[in-house]
Amino acid sequence: MIQIQYKFFIGDDRITKAGYNHKLFIKLVHEQLTLQAMTQFPHDSIKPFSQEGKKKEQVGKMFDSIAGKYDFMNWFLSAGIDKSWRTRAIEELISDNPQHILDVATGTGDMAIRAAKILDPQKITGIDISEKMLEIGRKKVDTEGLTNIIELQSGDSETIKFPSNTFDGVMVAFGVRNFENLQLGLTEILRVMKPGAKLVVLEFSKPKAGLIKPLYNWYMGKLAPAIAKLFNQNKKAYQYLNESSIAFPDRQQFIDILKGVGYSDTFFKPLSLGICCIYCGRKPQG
């Protein structure tokens, strides 16, 4: 039976390397079976460059390619509103007073830096798959004099390199859309949260208002990629942003996914006429 499983999962490099180390092999096979049982959502299969290859690798390369002007483009394309969105999301954690916070998909560290100033925690750990984004983030953290509080490191949301029950607060700003497997990423985040800890997700959503919806679709689908090209940025990256935002299961759909994974006390708040939403959930006690 083990030989059959070995052949079946031969595509996983870790399993191939595990060889006949029985305990490690069984652990990795169990992970693969869990992954295969996860629901695949439409946005999971949307990739920045090509349908061939892994989404995770393409997303990492995409952010590496736009890292230099990422902060400026965020500010320019959102007319500065993204900063208020981030602040509103962080404020959801104030009453919890978390002391060790995980910032998933930290990028250039904007959320981590803002959270350090608003929440005054002992430690913030930011993880991201783009090393170019992290390099810029580390420089910003150093400039802000926050290196004793904020640590940015290479990390994948679907295999977080921390023990279970480590963090008493988790943030993800504009990152869950980029998970290769949304359900797996949310499950892994839940694992590293302490019982009772709160997750705050900030993500684009599809506006419902009659006049806003077509204007938003035109802006995201046509104007944003054109502006990106004007600034010599990767046009495909901003086309991917639009396509993945449209396909992403937002509002109540995302809340249902959080509940299905195991989060409790879930809710969402639309921002700026529904262009963006804050989602919250907790790891159940006990």
N, C-alpha and C positions, 0 to 999 in steps of 0.2 A: 504493500500500500504506500509506503514511504517513497519507493522508487517511482510509482505512478505520480504521486504528488510532486515529486522533484521535477519530473519532466513537464508536468502541467504548469508549474510556476517558474520554469527555467528563464522566463523573461525578466524576473526580478534579480538584479545583480547581487543583492545581499544574500539571497537564497542560494544562488550559484556558488558564492564564496563560502557559504556556511558548510557546504559539502555534507559530510555525514556527522557533523557535530549535532547530535540528536536534539538536545534541549533548545539550542539556538534555532535549528531548522524548524522545529515544531512551533516556536514562538513566531517566526517570520511567516510561516504558512498560515497561522492563525490570523496574523495581520492582513494577509492577502485575502483570506476568506471574508474577513470583516469588511474590507474595502469593496469586494465584489458584491456584498450584500447592501452597500450603501446606494441610495437613490441618486441617479444622475439627473441633473437639472439642465434645461436648454443652454444656459449661459456657461455651464461647465465645459462645453465642447467648442465655445467660441475662442479662437486664438488670434493673437496679433498679426502673425505673418502667414502661416500656412496650416492647413488641416493635418499635415504630417508632422510628427514629432510631438513632444509633450508640451502642454500648455505652460507648465511651470517654468520650463527652460526659456520659452519664448517670451514670457512676461518678464523674466529677469533680464534678458537681453534688451527688451523694449525699454525698460526703465533705465538701464545702463546708458542707452543711446540718447535719452532725453534728460538725464540727471542734471546737466549743467544749467538748463533753463527751466527746470521743473517748478521751482518756487515762483519764479516770475510768471510763467504761463498760468499757474493756478490763480495767482492774484489778478492777472490781466483778464483771463477768460471768465472769471466769476465776479469781476469788478470789486474784488476785495471782500465779497460776502463770505467766502470760504473760511475766513478767520473767525467771524462771528459764529458760523456753524460749529467750528471746532470748540470754541469756548462754551457754547451751549451744551455740547456733548460732554465735555469734561465736568461741567457743573453738575451733571447727573451723579457724579461720584462724591460730591462734597459731603453729604450727610453720612457717608460710609467711612470717611477719613481713612482711606487705604494707605498703608505704609510701604508696601511692595507692589508696584504696578507693572504689568506686562503690557507693552505697546506693540501689538502685532501689525506687520506691514508698516513699520515706523517710517520708512522712506528717508527723507532728509531730517527727520526728528522734530517736525513742527509740533505734533501732538505731545511728544515727550517734554519738550521745552515749555510749552504752554501749561501742561499739567503740573510740572515742577513748580511753576510760579503760582498757580491757583490752589493746588492741593497741598503743597509743602510736604511731600512724602519723604521717607528715608531713602528710598531706592526706586528707580524706574529702569526697567530693562526693555530695550527696544530691539526687535528682530525684523530682518528683512532679507529677501533673496537677492537683492541688487546691491552689489558691493560698491558700485559707483555712487549710488544714493547714500549709502552709509558713510562713505568718505566725506561727502559734503555735510552730512548730519553731524559727524564727529567734530568737524571744524566749527560748526555753529554752536555745538554744546560747549566747546572750549572757549569760544568767544563770549558766551553768556556766563562763563565761570561756573558751569554746572557739572563738571566732570566727576565730582565727588558724589553726585546724585544719579546722573544718567549714564548708562552704559549701552552702547549700540553694538550689536553683534550680528553676524550672519546667522540666519535661522529660518526654518520653514514652518509655516503654521500647521502643517499636517504631521510633522514629527518634531514637536517642541522638546528641546534637550534640557528639560527640567523635571524634577520629581513631581509626582502627583501632590495636589494640595499645597502648592508653593505660593501662589499670588492671591492677595485679597482685593484685587481690582484688575480688570483687563479692558483695554481700549483697542478698537480697530476702526481707523478712519479711511474710508474709500479703499478698503483692502479685501473685504470678503468676496467681492465680485471677481477678484483675480485668483481665488483659490482654485486649484485644479479639481478638487472634490470638495464642494461646500460643506456637505454633511460631515465628512471626515475631519475637516479643519475645525468646525464648531465642536465636534466631539473631543478633539485633542485639546482645544482651549478649555473645555469643561473639566477635563482631567486635571489640568495644572492649577485650576482655581481652588481656593480653600472653600469648604462648605459655608454657604451664606454669602460668598463673594459675588460681586456684580460685574456683569459684562455690559459694555456700552459700545454699540456699533453705529457708525455714521456712514451713510451710503446714499448715492443718488437714487431717486425714485421717479416714477412717471407721474407728472402732474395731471390732475383730473379736470381742472377748470377748463371750460370751453375755449376761451381765447388763449389761455396760457399754453395749452397742450400743443397746438400746431406751431406756435412761435418757438416753443422749447425744442420740438422735433427739428425744425428748420435750423435753429442755432446749433444744436448738437450734431446734426447730420451733415450740414453744409458749411456753416460759417466757421465753427471751431476748427475743423480740419484745414480749411483754407487759411485761417489765421496762423495755424501751426506751420504750414508750408511757407508762409510769408516770413516767419521768424526762423526759417531754416531748421524747423523741428521735424520729427518723424511724423509725416501725415498719417501713416497707418496706425500709429499709436492712438491718435485722437479719433480715427474711425473705429478702432477697437473699443475705445471708451464709449462711444455712442451705441455700437452694436451690443456690447455686453450689458450696458445700462438698460436697454430696451428688453433684453431677454431675462434680466435678473428678476427673481421672484420677490417683489417688494411688498411693503405694507403687511396686510394680514397673512399673505402667503409666507413671508419670511418669519413672522411670529409663529406660524404653524410649524415651520421647520425647527425653530428654536425649541418649541415644546416637544416635538418629536424626538429631538436629540436628548432631552432631559432637563432643559432649563425651566425654572418656575418664575412666577411674578413677572411675566413678560408683558411688554407694552411698546407702542411706538408713538412718536410725535412727528407730524409733518412740519417742515420748515420752508419758509419762502414760497408759499403757495403750492407746496408739494414737490418742489424740485429736488428736495433732499429729505431724508428721514433719520431720526434718532431711534434706535432700537435698544431695548434694555431687557435683561434677564438675569436670574440668579442661579447659582448652584445650590440645590436643595440642602438643607441641614440634615446631617445624619445619613 
